[in-house]
């Protein structure tokens, strides 16, 4: 696996995560809009949420497989751990949820513990 392939796989994982969240958001909106007695709309929304949450298993599996592939790459070639990598990692901010300037809802809500509702 080249590093470019790793990047493509991570992009795909990010896409799947976004799709999962969008499905849950769509379903929650429909739950809120369902009229009293509209059991079919509620059932459909709940099914969308369940299906979206099942995607979490696949996303977690992808992440674990990617991590294992990277570890295997490093184990197969110790020269792959170039000193410049430390510099690259030092510039990354991997705690996006704590940074209000990041795109998405983080810029519009109070910060602290992550809550679903």
N, C-alpha and C positions, 0 to 999 in steps of 0.2 A: 504494500500500500504506500503510495507516494504521499507526501504531505499535501499535495493538491487534491488527491482523492479524499484525504482526511477532511480537508476544508469543505469539499462538496458534500460529504456525508454529514458534517456538522450543519451545513446550510439546510440540508433536507430535514434533519432533526428539528431544527428551529422552525421550519415550515410546518412540520407535523404538529409541533407544540402550539403554534399559532392557530392552526386549524382546529385543534382540540378545544382551545379556549374560546374560539369564535362559536363553535357548536354549543358549548355550555352557555355562553352569553345569549345566543339566539333562543335557546330553550327557556332560559330564565325569563327573557322578555315575553315569550309566549305564555309562560305560566302566569305572569302578571297581567296579561291582557285577556286571559281566558275568562269568559263570563261564568257566572254562577251556574252550575249544572252542566258545564261544557266538559264532560269527562273525557271525551275523545281528544280534545286539545291538550288537556293535562296529561293524558296517557302518552300522547306523541312527544310532548316536551320532556317527560320523564325518560322515555326511551332514548331521545336524543342525548340527554345527560349521561345515561348509563353507557351508551355507545361511545361517547366522547371520553368518558373516564376509562373505558377499556383501552383506549389508545395510550394511556399512560403506561401500561405494561409494555407495549411495543416500543415506546420512546425510551423507557428505562433500559430495556434490553439493548437497544441501539447504542445508548451511551455506554453501557458496560462493555459491549463488544468493541466499540471504538477505543475505549480506555485499554482494553486487553491488547488490541492490535498495536497501539502506540508502545505499550510496555514490551511487547514482543519485538518491535522494531528496535527499540533501544537495547534490548538484551542481545539481539543478533549483531549489533554493530555499536560498540562502545564509543566510537568516534563521532557518532551521530549527535552526541550531547555537546554541541559547539558552545564555547563561552559566550557568544553573542546571544544565545537563547535566554540567558539570565537577564540581559538588558531588555529584550523584547517582552519577557514576562513582567518585568518591573514596571513597564509602561501601561500594562493592562489594568483595568478596573473590573474585577469580576463580581462586585457586589452592587449590581445595577439597581436593585430594589431600594438601596439606601441613598441613591443619588437622585434628587428631585428633578434635575435637569434632563434626565434621560427621557426619551419619548414614551408616550403611553400615558396611562392614568397616573403614574407616579408624580407627574408634574401638576396634577390638579387636586390631589387629596392630601390630608394630613398623613404624616409618616409615623412609623412605629411598627407594631406587630402587624403582620400580614393577616387580613381578615377576608373571608369569602363574601360576606354581605356588609 
